[in-house]
Amino acid sequence: MARDYKIFISHSWKYPEDLRKLKNLLNQRGYFNVEFKEATQEQPINSINAAYIKAVLKKKILESNVVLAISGIYASHSDWMEWEILTSHHNKVPIIGVAPWGQERISTTVTKYSIADVRWNTESIVQAIRTYSK
C-alpha cells in the first residue's frame, strides 16, 4: 500500500506558477499520494495579523512529513520563505530544496538548511521525499 505524504511547499507568492507546476508534477505521479499543507493564493490565510498567520503556518509545517522549498533565487529575498524554512529547521521537519525548472542558481537561504537539493525532475523529487520524510 502506498504511503500518504503531507507536504508543505515553501514558495514565493510573487511566483505562483512554480507552486502550481510543482503540485501538478507530484499529483500526476502514479503510486504517490500527497496532501499539500501550505497556504496559497487560492486558499489564503484570511488575516493581516502576522502573528496569527505564523501560528497557522507553523501548525501546517508541524503537520507535514517534509517541506519542499522552491529554491529560486527569489527565496533569498523572501522574509516569509526564510521564516518557513527556519521554522521547519528548528522543529526538525526535513527540508528538500527544489530548483525551479531551468534555473542554474539556487537560493542559499534554502541550501543552508536543506537535507537535500534536487532539480525539477519528478523522480528526483519523489525519491527525495520518500528518503527524507519523517
N, C-alpha and C positions, 0 to 999 in steps of 0.2 A: 504494500500500500504506500502511495506517495505521501511524503510529509507535507504539511501545510506550513508555509513560511510567512511570518509577519514582518514586513519590511517598511522601514521609514526611509524615504528618499529626501535627503537634504539637497535643496535646489534653490536657484535664484528666481524670484518672481519676474525678473526682467527677461528671462529666457524660458517661458513656459513650454515651448516646443520640445526642448530637451527632455523635460519631465514626461510629456505625453509620449514621446518616442520610446523612452526607456520603459515606461509602463506597458506600452503595446508590445515591445520586444519580449518582455517577460510573460505577458498574458498569452502570447501566441506560442510559447514554448510548450510542447506536449509533455505530459507527466511532471508538471511543475505547477504546484498550487501556491498561489500567493495572495495575501491580503495586504493592501497598502494602507499605511497609517498616517502619512503626512497630511498637512493642510494644503489645499490647492486653491487656485483662483475660482474654480467651480464650487468648491466646498471650503470656504474660508472660515476662520475663527472670527465670528462677528463681534469684534471688540477693538477699541483703540487703546485699551489698557495693557501696557507691555507686560506687567507682572502677571496678569490673567493669561495672556497669550503664552507666555513662557511656561506657566503651570500646565496649560493644556498640551503644549508641545512636549514638555518633559514627560507627561503621562503617556503620550503616544510613543515616545522614544523608549521608555522603560517597558512598554508592552511588546516591543519589537524584538525579533531574533537577531536582527542585523540592521545597520544603517548603510545605505548606499549614498555616497556623497558625489554628486556630479561635479567633477573636478576641473571644470573650465577655469580659465584664468580669473574670470569674474568672481569665483568663490573666495579669492583672496581679498576682495573688496566688499564683501557682504557681511555686515555685522551679525545678521540673523543666522547665516550659514555657519559662521565661526562659533556662535553660541550653541547651535545644534550639535556641532562636531565636538566641542568641549564638553557639553552635557553628556553626550554619548560616551566619550572617553572617560570622564570622571565616574560614570555609572557602569563601566565595563561592558558596554554594548559594542560589539565589534563593528568597526568601520571599514568599508571597502570603497576605495576611490574608483570612480568610473570616468574615464576620459571621454568627453563628447566626440562624436563621430568626426574623424578627420583632424582633430586637434593634436598638435605635437607637444605644445607646452601645457603643463597642468599646474594647478594651484598647490603651492607649498603649504597653505593652510590645511589642505586635505592630506597631502602626503606625510606631513609631520605626525599625524595621528592615525593614519590608516594601517590596518594589519596587512592589506594587500591593495595593489593598484592594478586595474585591468583596463584594456582597451574596449571600445564599443563593439563587442562581439558577443552574441548570445551565449555561446558555450562557455566562454571565459567567465562571463558574469555569473551564470548559473553554477558553474563549478566552484567559484569563489564563495558564493552564498552557501552552497552545500558544505563546503570545507570549514568555513569560519563562523557560521551561525551558532548562537548559543541555544 
